[in-house]
């Protein structure tokens, strides 16, 4: 259970019920008013080595930007929702590309405004739309602090159209198992080989617990996807990912094995990651592999075309062998 060591808050959150509840919940913790959650000078001035300490802070604010971004994968739109950032410290985290060392957890209390826009957009559309509400954070993690995911699913159940989806690396799914409206929600569990989770995905749930969460979600009636993501081509990657897929095949229950779909996403790394990880986690594995990586835009790196093609073929063959009847939604 995450307990922050300091609260930074925009004073206007006191105009919202959730804002008042959070300040009361953490009344025994230092609370510092700020003007803008996007610009906290005392955070920006910290060195990269302070990154793990900054992850212990909690920022509470209102979300001002509500622009939807078209998406052509599991969802139709990426939707800014009730949080951004995270308490975990995955060495490849894509949010670090956007927020640099300020990728700490921010909670936005104007949830009614955000959900109302989703419902109105869904009901105006001629086709059924799916909204990705977890592209900036982990809503299972956030729910353990705010109960926002429970609130969202229950209130979205009242709408006449649309679906919601979100990914997670956490196993705390029990609060959402018995809700009404689960048929309108797609939960996607991100997995990686156990060894990589231990060495790279600091502060997240272990693989065994994630698999147990998938089984619970499927048994309770949710549509569930499995993200093998990000795929990280360390030296013994073939062995690790084969072990992962065999592990899934052996330990998923029959409901899950027959119904889950898959997404495959290869890692994108960056100069920003490299600098933060070097200073904040000097003893951690180095994910930058110049021999198999190439530039991808300013300061970013991805796997070379031929390296990725080999890995994609290998992984798809494994999925055909162990999950031949399950859909692979896309490879990215």
ZATOR-645394 format. One record per residue: residue in one letter; x negated, y negated, z of N, C-alpha, C in turn. Coordinates in steps of 0.2 Angstrom, whole numbers, padded with zeros to 4 digits, always signed. Each point is the difference from the previous one (the first is absolute). Layout:
REM ZATOR-645394
AXYZXYZXYZ/...
***
This chain:
REM ZATOR-645394
X-0004+0006+0000+0004-0006+0000-0004-0006+0000/X+0001-0005-0005-0004-0006-0001+0002-0005+0006/X-0005-0002+0003+0001-0006+0005-0005-0005-0002/X+0002-0006-0002-0004-0005-0002-0004-0003+0006/X-0006-0003-0002-0003-0004+0006+0001-0007+0000/X+0003-0003-0006+0002-0007+0000+0006+0000-0005/X+0004-0005+0001+0006-0002-0005-0001-0007-0002/X+0000+0000-0007+0000-0007-0003+0006-0001-0004/X+0004-0005+0002+0007-0001-0003+0001-0007-0002/X+0004+0000-0005+0003-0006-0003+0006-0002+0005/X+0000-0006+0002+0006-0002+0005+0007+0001-0002/X+0001+0000-0007+0006+0000-0003+0003+0007+0001/X-0004+0005+0002+0003+0007+0001+0005+0000+0006/X-0001-0005+0004+0005+0000+0006+0007-0001-0002/X+0001-0002-0007+0007-0001-0003+0003+0006-0002/X-0004+0006+0001+0003+0006-0003+0000+0005+0006/X+0005+0004+0000+0001+0005+0005-0006+0005+0001/X-0003+0002-0006-0005+0005+0001-0006-0004+0003/X-0001-0006-0002-0006-0004+0002+0000-0001+0008/X+0006-0001+0002+0001-0001+0008-0001+0007+0003/X+0002+0005-0003-0001+0007+0003-0007+0002+0000/X-0004-0002-0005-0007+0002+0000-0004-0004+0005/X+0001-0007+0000-0003-0004+0005+0001+0003+0007/X+0006+0002+0002+0002+0003+0006-0003+0006+0001/X-0001+0005-0005-0003+0006+0001-0007+0000+0002/X-0003-0006-0003-0007+0000+0001-0002-0006+0005/X+0005-0002+0004-0001-0005+0005-0006+0000+0004/X-0003+0006+0001-0006+0000+0004-0006+0000-0003/X+0000-0002-0007-0006+0000-0004-0001-0008-0002/X-0006-0002-0001-0001-0007-0002+0003-0001-0007/X+0004-0006+0000+0004-0002-0006-0002-0007-0002/X-0003+0000-0006-0003-0006-0003+0004-0003-0005/X+0003-0006+0000+0004-0003-0006-0005-0001-0005/X+0003+0000-0007-0004-0001-0006+0004-0004-0004/X-0003-0004-0005+0004-0003-0005+0002+0004-0006/X-0004+0005-0002+0001+0003-0006-0003+0007+0000/X+0003+0005+0000-0003+0007+0000-0005+0002-0005/X+0000-0004-0006-0004+0001-0005-0007-0004+0001/X+0000-0004+0005-0006-0004+0001-0001-0001+0008/X-0003+0005+0003-0002-0001+0007-0007-0001+0001/X-0002-0006+0001-0008-0002+0000-0004+0005+0004/X+0002+0001+0006-0004+0004+0005-0001+0008-0003/X+0005+0002-0005-0001+0006-0003-0005+0000-0006/X+0001-0005-0004-0004-0001-0006-0007-0001+0002/X-0002-0003+0006-0007-0001+0001-0003+0006+0003/X+0003+0005+0001-0003+0006+0003-0004+0004-0005/X-0005+0003+0002-0005+0004-0004+0003+0006-0002/X-0002+0004-0005+0002+0006-0003+0000+0005+0006/X-0005+0000+0004-0001+0005+0005+0005+0000+0005/X+0004-0006+0001+0006+0000+0004+0006+0003-0002/X+0000+0003-0006+0006+0002-0003+0004+0005+0004/X-0003+0005+0003+0004+0005+0005+0003-0004+0006/X-0003-0005+0002+0003-0004+0006+0006-0004-0003/X-0001-0003-0006+0006-0004-0003+0006+0005-0001/X-0001+0006-0001+0005+0005-0001+0004+0001+0006/X-0002-0002+0006+0004+0000+0006+0004-0005+0001/X+0000-0006-0004+0004-0005+0001+0007+0001-0004/X+0005-0003+0002+0007+0000-0003+0002-0007-0002/X+0002-0001-0006+0002-0007-0002+0008+0001-0002/X+0004-0005+0003+0007+0000-0001+0002-0006-0003/X+0004+0000-0006+0001-0006-0004+0007+0002-0004/X+0001-0005-0004+0005+0001-0005-0003+0000-0007/X+0004+0005-0004-0003+0000-0007+0003-0005-0004/X-0004-0004-0004+0002-0005-0004+0001+0002-0007/X-0004+0004-0002+0000+0002-0007+0004+0007-0001/X+0005-0001-0005+0004+0006-0001+0000+0002-0007/X-0005-0001-0004+0000+0002-0007-0001+0007-0001/X+0004+0003-0004+0000+0007-0002-0005+0001-0006/X-0003+0006+0000-0005+0001-0005+0002+0007-0003/X+0001-0001-0007+0003+0007-0004-0005+0005+0001/X+0002+0006+0001-0004+0006+0001+0003+0006-0004/X-0004+0004-0003+0003+0005-0004-0003+0007+0002/X+0000+0001+0006-0002+0007+0003+0007+0003+0003/X-0001+0001+0007+0006+0002+0004+0005-0005+0000/X-0002-0006+0001+0005-0006+0001+0000-0004-0006/X+0006-0005+0000+0000-0005-0006-0003-0006+0002/X+0000-0002+0007-0003-0006+0002-0004+0001+0007/X-0006-0003+0000-0003-0001+0007+0002-0006+0003/X+0003+0001+0006+0003-0005+0004-0003-0002+0006/X-0002-0007+0001-0003-0002+0006+0005+0001+0006/X-0002+0004+0005+0005+0002+0005-0003-0002+0007/X+0002+0004+0005+0000-0002+0007-0007+0000+0003/X-0005+0002-0003-0007+0000+0002-0005+0000-0005/X-0006-0002+0001-0006+0001-0004-0006+0001+0004/X-0005+0003-0003-0006+0002+0004+0002+0007+0004/X-0005+0002+0005+0001+0006+0003-0005+0000+0006/X+0001+0005+0005-0004+0001+0005-0006+0005-0001/X+0001+0004-0005-0005+0005-0002-0005-0004-0004/X-0006+0004-0001-0006-0003-0003-0003+0005-0005/X+0004+0001-0006-0002+0005-0005-0006-0004-0004/X-0005+0003-0001-0006-0003-0003+0001-0002-0007/X+0006+0002-0003+0001-0002-0007+0006-0005-0001/X+0003-0002+0006+0007-0003+0000+0000-0006-0005/X+0006+0001-0005+0000-0005-0005+0003-0007+0003/X+0003+0000+0006+0002-0006+0003-0006-0004+0001/X-0006+0003+0001-0006-0004+0002-0002-0004-0006/X+0002+0002-0006-0002-0004-0006+0004-0006+0000/X+0006+0000+0003+0005-0006+0000-0002-0005+0006/X-0001+0004+0006-0001-0004+0006-0007+0000+0003/X-0005+0003-0004-0006+0000+0003+0000+0003+0007/X-0004-0003+0005+0000+0003+0006+0006-0002+0004/X+0004-0004-0002+0007-0002+0003+0005+0005-0002/X-0001+0007-0001+0005+0005-0002+0003+0003+0007/X+0001-0004+0005+0003+0002+0006+0008+0000-0001/X+0003+0003+0005+0007+0001-0001+0004-0007+0002/X+0004-0002-0005+0005-0006+0000+0007+0003+0000/X+0004-0002+0005+0007+0001+0000+0004-0006-0002/X+0005+0001-0004+0004-0006-0002+0007+0002+0002/X+0003-0005+0004+0006+0001+0004+0006-0002-0004/X+0000-0003-0006+0006-0002-0004+0002+0006-0004/X+0001+0006+0003+0002+0006-0004+0007-0001-0003/X+0005-0003+0003+0006-0001-0003+0000-0003-0007/X-0004-0005+0000-0001-0004-0007-0003+0005-0005/X-0005+0004+0002-0003+0004-0005+0005+0006-0002/X+0003+0003+0005+0004+0006-0002+0006-0003-0004/X+0003-0005+0001+0006-0003-0003-0002-0001-0008/X-0006-0003-0001-0002-0001-0007-0001+0007-0004/X-0002+0005+0004-0001+0007-0003+0007+0002-0002/X+0005+0000+0005+0007+0002-0001+0003-0003-0006/X+0000-0007+0000+0003-0004-0006-0003+0002-0006/X-0007+0001-0001-0003+0001-0006+0002+0007-0002/X+0001+0005+0004+0002+0007-0002+0007+0000-0002/X+0004-0004+0003+0007+0000-0002+0002-0004-0006/X-0004-0004-0002+0001-0004-0006-0003+0004-0006/X-0004+0005+0001-0004+0003-0006+0005+0005-0003/X+0000+0001-0007+0003+0005-0003-0002+0007+0001/X-0007+0000+0001-0002+0007+0001-0002+0001+0008/X-0001+0006+0002-0002+0001+0007-0007-0002+0001/X-0002-0004+0005-0007-0003+0001-0003+0004+0006/X-0006+0001+0000-0004+0002+0006-0005-0005+0002/X+0000-0002+0006-0004-0006+0003-0005+0003+0004/X-0007-0001-0001-0005+0002+0004-0001-0006+0005/X+0001+0002+0006+0000-0004+0006-0006+0000+0004/X-0005+0005-0002-0006+0001+0005-0006-0001-0004/X+0000-0004-0005-0006-0001-0004-0006-0004+0004/X+0002-0004+0005-0004-0004+0003-0002+0003+0007/X+0003+0005+0003-0001+0002+0006+0002+0007+0001/X+0001+0003+0006+0002+0007+0001+0006-0001+0005/X+0006+0002-0003+0006-0002+0004+0002+0005+0005/X-0003+0006+0000+0000+0005+0006-0004-0003+0005/X-0006-0002-0001-0004-0003+0005+0004-0006+0003/X+0002-0005-0004+0004-0006+0002+0006+0002+0004/X+0004+0005-0002+0006+0002+0004-0002+0002+0007/X-0006+0002+0002-0001+0002+0007-0001-0007+0004/X+0000-0005-0003-0001-0007+0003+0007-0004+0000/X+0003+0000-0006+0006-0004-0001+0007+0004-0001/X+0000+0006-0001+0006+0004-0002+0003-0003-0006/X-0004-0003-0004+0002-0003-0006+0003+0005-0006/X-0004+0006+0000+0002+0004-0005+0007+0004+0001/X+0001+0001+0007+0006+0003+0002+0006-0005-0002/X-0001-0007+0002+0004-0005-0002+0001-0001-0007/X-0005+0001-0004+0001-0001-0007+0004+0006-0003/X-0002+0006+0001+0004+0006-0003+0007+0000+0002/X+0002-0002+0006+0007+0000+0003+0004-0006-0004/X-0004-0005-0001+0004-0006-0003+0000+0001-0007/X-0005+0003-0004+0000+0001-0007+0005+0005-0002/X+0002+0004+0005+0005+0005-0001+0007-0003-0002/X+0001-0006+0002+0006-0003-0001+0001-0003-0007/X-0006+0000-0004+0001-0003-0007+0002+0006-0004/X+0003-0003-0006+0003+0005-0005-0005+0003-0005/X-0006-0003-0001-0004+0002-0005-0008-0001+0003/X-0004+0004-0004-0007-0001+0001-0003+0005+0005/X-0007+0000+0000-0004+0005+0004-0006-0004+0003/X-0002+0002+0005-0007-0003+0003-0005+0006+0000/X-0006-0002+0000-0006+0004+0000-0006-0003+0004/X-0004+0004+0003-0006-0002+0003-0005+0006+0001/X-0006-0002+0000-0005+0005+0002-0002+0000+0007/X-0003+0005+0003-0003+0000+0007-0006+0004+0001/X-0004-0001+0005-0005+0004+0002+0001+0002+0007/X+0006-0001+0003+0001+0002+0007+0006+0005+0000/X+0000+0003+0006+0004+0006+0001+0006-0002+0005/X+0001-0006+0002+0005-0002+0005+0007-0001-0003/X+0003+0006-0003+0006-0001-0004+0006+0002+0004/X-0001+0003+0006+0006+0002+0004+0006-0005+0000/X-0002-0007+0001+0006-0005+0001+0004-0001-0007/X-0002+0003-0006+0004-0001-0006+0003+0006-0002/X-0001+0006+0004+0003+0006-0003+0007+0001+0000/X+0004-0003+0005+0007+0001+0000+0004-0006-0001/X-0003-0004-0005+0004-0006-0002+0005+0001-0005/X+0005-0004-0001+0004+0000-0006-0003-0004-0005/X+0001+0002-0006-0003-0004-0006-0006+0003-0002/X-0003+0006+0002-0006+0002-0002+0000+0002-0007/X+0006+0002-0003+0000+0001-0007-0002-0006-0005/X-0001-0005+0003-0001-0006-0004-0008-0002+0002/X-0004+0004+0002-0007-0001+0002-0004+0005-0002/X-0006-0002-0003-0005+0005-0002-0006-0001+0004/X-0002+0005+0004-0006-0001+0004-0006+0003-0003/X-0006-0003-0001-0006+0003-0003-0006+0000+0005/X-0002+0006+0001-0005+0001+0005-0007+0001-0004/X-0004-0004+0002-0007-0001-0003-0004+0006+0004/X-0004+0004-0004-0004+0005+0003-0007+0000-0004/X-0005+0002+0004-0007+0001-0003-0003+0006+0004/X-0005+0003-0002-0003+0006+0003-0002-0002+0008/X+0001+0004+0004-0001-0001+0007-0006-0003+0002/X-0006+0002-0003-0006-0003+0001-0001-0007-0002/X+0004-0002-0006+0000-0007-0002+0004-0004+0005/X+0005+0002+0002+0005-0003+0005-0005-0002+0006/X-0003+0005+0003-0004-0001+0006-0006-0005-0001/X-0003+0000-0006-0006-0004-0002+0002-0007-0003/X+0006-0001-0002+0001-0006-0004+0007-0003+0002/X+0005+0003+0002+0006-0003+0001+0001-0001+0008/X-0004-0004+0003+0000-0001+0007+0007-0003+0002/X+0002+0003+0006+0006-0003+0003+0006+0003-0003/X+0000+0005-0004+0006+0003-0003+0002+0007+0003/X+0005+0003-0002+0002+0006+0002-0004+0006-0003/X-0001+0005+0003-0004+0005-0003+0004+0004-0005/X-0003+0004-0004+0003+0003-0006+0005+0005+0003/X-0001+0004+0005+0005+0005+0003+0006-0004+0002/X-0001-0005+0003+0006-0004+0002+0004-0003-0005/X-0003-0002-0006+0003-0003-0006+0004+0006-0003/X-0003+0006+0000+0004+0005-0003+0006+0002+0004/X+0000+0000+0006+0005+0001+0005+0006-0005-0001/X-0002-0006-0001+0004-0006-0002+0004+0001-0006/X-0004+0003-0005+0004+0001-0007+0005+0005+0001/X-0002+0006+0004+0005+0005+0001+0006-0003+0004/X-0001-0004+0005+0006-0003+0003+0004-0004-0004/X-0003-0004-0004+0004-0005-0005+0004+0004-0005/X-0003+0005-0003+0004+0004-0005+0005+0004+0004/X-0001+0003+0005+0005+0004+0004+0006-0005+0002/X-0001-0006+0001+0005-0005+0002+0004-0003-0006/X-0002+0001-0006+0003-0002-0006-0003-0005-0004/X-0006-0003+0002-0003-0005-0004-0003+0003-0006/X+0000-0004-0006-0004+0001-0005-0007-0002+0001/X-0005+0005-0001-0006-0001+0002-0005+0001-0005/X-0005-0005-0001-0006+0001-0004-0006+0000+0003/X-0005+0003-0003-0007+0001+0003-0005-0004-0004/X-0003-0005+0002-0005-0004-0003-0007+0004+0002/X-0003+0002-0005-0007+0002+0001-0004-0006-0002/X-0002-0004+0005-0002-0007-0001-0004-0002+0006/X-0005-0004-0001-0003-0001-0007-0005+0006-0001/X+0000+0003-0006-0005+0005-0001-0007-0002+0000/X-0004+0002+0004-0007-0002+0001-0005+0005-0002/X-0004-0001-0005-0004+0005-0003-0007+0001+0004/X+0000+0002+0006-0006+0001+0004-0003+0006-0003/X-0006+0002+0002-0004+0005-0003+0003+0006-0001/X+0004+0003+0006+0003+0006-0001+0008-0001+0000/X+0002-0004-0005+0007-0002+0000+0004+0006-0003/X-0002+0004-0004+0004+0006-0003+0002+0004+0006/X-0005+0002+0004+0001+0004+0006+0005-0003+0004/X-0001-0006+0002+0005-0003+0005+0007-0001-0003/X+0001-0002-0006+0007-0001-0003+0003+0007-0001/X-0004+0005-0002+0003+0007+0000+0003+0002+0007/X-0004-0001+0005+0002+0002+0007+0006-0004+0002/X+0000-0006-0002+0006-0004+0001+0007+0002-0003/X-0001+0002-0006+0006+0002-0004+0002+0007+0003/X-0005+0005+0001+0002+0006+0003+0003-0001+0007/X-0002-0004+0004+0002-0002+0006+0008-0002+0000/X+0001-0004-0005+0007-0003-0001+0004+0006-0002/X-0002+0005-0004+0004+0005-0003+0001+0005+0006/X-0004+0001+0005+0001+0005+0005+0004-0003+0006/X+0000-0007+0001+0003-0002+0006+0006-0005-0001/X+0002-0001-0006+0006-0003-0002+0006+0005+0001/X+0005-0002+0003+0006+0004+0000+0003+0001-0007/X+0005+0005+0000+0002+0002-0007+0004-0006-0003/X+0004-0004+0004+0003-0006-0002-0004-0005-0003/X-0006-0001+0003-0005-0005-0002-0003+0003-0007/X-0002+0006+0000-0004+0003-0005+0004+0000-0007/X+0007+0000+0001+0004+0001-0006+0002-0007-0002/X-0001-0006+0004+0003-0006-0002-0004-0006+0000/X-0006+0001+0003-0005-0006-0001-0002-0002-0007/X-0002-0006-0001-0003-0002-0006-0007-0003+0002/X-0004-0001-0005-0007-0002+0001-0002-0006-0004/X-0004-0004+0003-0003-0006-0003-0008+0001+0001/X-0004-0001-0005-0007+0000+0000-0003-0007-0001/X-0004-0002+0005-0003-0007-0001-0007+0000+0002/X-0004-0002-0005-0007+0000+0001-0003-0006+0003/X-0005+0000+0004-0002-0005+0004-0003-0006-0004/X+0002-0006+0002-0004-0006-0003-0003-0003+0006/X-0007-0001-0001-0004-0003+0006-0002-0007-0002/X-0003-0004+0004-0002-0007-0001-0006-0002+0004/X-0002-0006-0003-0006-0003+0004+0002-0002+0007/X+0006-0002+0001+0003-0002+0006+0000+0005+0005/X+0002+0006-0002+0000+0006+0004-0007+0002+0002/X-0005+0000-0005-0007+0001+0001-0003-0004+0006/X+0001-0006+0000-0002-0005+0004+0003+0001+0007/X+0006+0000+0001+0003+0001+0006-0002+0007+0003/X+0001+0005-0004-0002+0007+0003-0007+0000+0002/X-0005-0003-0003-0007+0000+0002-0001-0003+0006/X+0004-0005+0002-0001-0004+0006+0004+0003+0006/X+0006+0002-0002+0005+0002+0005-0001+0007+0002/X-0002+0004-0005+0000+0007+0001-0007+0003-0003/X-0006-0002+0003-0006+0001-0003-0002+0008+0000/X+0003+0004+0004-0001+0007+0000+0005+0004-0004/X+0005-0003-0004+0005+0003-0003-0003+0002-0007/X+0004+0005-0004-0002+0002-0006+0000-0006-0005/X-0004+0000-0005+0000-0005-0005+0004+0002-0006/X+0005-0004-0001+0004+0002-0006-0002-0002-0007/X-0005-0005+0000-0002-0002-0006-0005+0005-0003/X+0002+0002-0006-0004+0005-0004-0002-0002-0007/X-0005-0004-0001-0001-0003-0006-0001+0005-0006/X-0002+0006+0002-0001+0005-0005+0006+0002-0004/X+0006-0001+0004+0006+0003-0003+0005-0006-0001/X-0002-0006+0002+0005-0006+0000-0002-0005-0005/X+0005-0004-0002-0001-0005-0005+0004-0006+0003/X-0002-0006-0003+0004-0006+0002+0007+0000-0002/X+0004-0003+0004+0007-0001-0002+0003-0007+0002/X-0001-0005-0004+0002-0007+0002-0006-0002+0005/X+0001-0006+0002-0004-0004+0004-0001+0004+0007/X-0006+0003+0001-0002+0002+0007+0003+0007+0001/X+0003+0003-0005+0003+0007+0002-0003+0005-0004/X+0001+0006+0003-0003+0006-0004+0005+0006+0000/X+0000+0003-0006+0004+0006+0000-0004+0006-0003/X+0002+0006+0000-0004+0006-0003+0000-0001-0008/X-0006+0002-0002-0001+0000-0007+0005+0005-0004/X+0002-0002-0006+0006+0003-0003-0001+0008-0001/X-0006+0002-0001-0001+0007-0001+0000+0004+0007/X-0003-0004+0005+0000+0003+0007+0008+0001+0002/X+0003-0005-0001+0007+0000+0002+0004+0005-0004/X-0001+0001-0006+0004+0005-0005-0002+0007+0003/X-0006+0001+0002-0001+0007+0002+0003+0001+0007/X+0001-0005+0004+0003+0001+0007+0007+0001-0001/X+0003-0004-0005+0007+0000-0001+0002+0007-0003/X-0003+0003-0004+0001+0006-0003+0000+0005+0006/X-0005+0000+0004-0001+0005+0005+0005+0000+0005/X+0003-0006+0002+0005-0001+0005+0007+0002-0003/X+0001-0002-0006+0006+0002-0003+0001+0008-0001/X-0006+0003-0001+0000+0007-0001+0002+0004+0007/X-0003-0003+0005+0001+0002+0007+0008+0000+0002/X+0003-0006-0002+0007-0001+0001+0004+0005-0004/X-0002+0001-0006+0004+0005-0004+0000+0007+0003/X-0006+0001+0003-0001+0007+0003+0004+0001+0006/X+0000-0005+0005+0003+0000+0006+0007-0003+0000/X+0001-0005-0004+0007-0003+0000+0002-0001-0007/X+0001+0005-0004+0001+0000-0007+0007-0003-0001/X+0005+0001+0004+0007-0003-0001+0001-0007+0002/X-0005-0003+0003+0001-0007+0003-0003-0005-0005/X+0004-0006+0000-0002-0005-0004-0006-0004+0002/X-0005-0001-0005-0005-0005+0001+0002-0006-0003/X+0002-0005+0004+0003-0006-0002-0004-0004-0004/X-0006-0001+0002-0005-0004-0004-0007+0001+0002/X-0005-0001-0004-0007+0000+0002-0003-0008-0001/X-0003-0003+0005-0002-0007-0001-0007+0000+0002/
***
